[in-house]
């Protein structure tokens, strides 16, 4: 378990160093990448919310129909 933790911490460190090197060499491209990822995440979040709302409405109407039929 300690070995796995060391690998995870090492991977985080290597990733952070790689991002800093990329930021130093081409900052505009990294900022563009951040913007695209943010837009993608926003779209996924909105899609999830919309799907959740439609599912919630469907289950609410199904519950009302069951109560009326009883």
N, C-alpha and C positions, 0 to 999 in steps of 0.2 A: 504494500500500500504506500509506503514511503517512497519507493522507487517511482510509482505512478504519479504521485504528487510532484516529485522532482521533475518528471518529464513534462507535466502540465505547466508548471511554473517556468521551466526552461522554454517551452513553446510560446508562452505569453511574452517572455522577454525577447525572444528572437523576432516575434511578430511586431512588437513595439519598435525594435531597432529598425526593422525593414520599413515600417511606415515612416519613421523619421528620415531614413535615407531617401525614400521616394519623395517625401515632402521637400527635402532640400534640392533634389534634382529637377523635379517638375511639379511645382505646387499647384499650378492651374489644373492639371489633369486630375490630381487627387481631389481638389475641391469639386470638380465636375463629377467625379465618381461619387463623392459624398452626396451631392444633390440628387443624382440618379437613384441611389440606394434609398434616400429619404423619400423620394416620390414613390418608389416601388413599395416601400413599407406603408406609406399612407394609403395607397391603393388597396393593399392587402387588408389593412385594418378596416377600411370603409366597406370592402366586400364582405368581410366577416360580420360586421355589424348589420349590414343589410340582410344577409342570410339569417342571422340570429333573429332579427325582428320578424321576418316572414315566417320563420319556424314558430316563434312565440305566438304570433297571431293565429296560425293554423291550429296550434294546440289549444289556445283559448276558445276558438270557435268550436272545436271538437268537444271540449268540456261542456260548453253551453248546450250543444245538441244532445249530449248524453243526459244532462240534467232535465232538459225538456222532455225527452223520451221517457224518463223514469216516472 
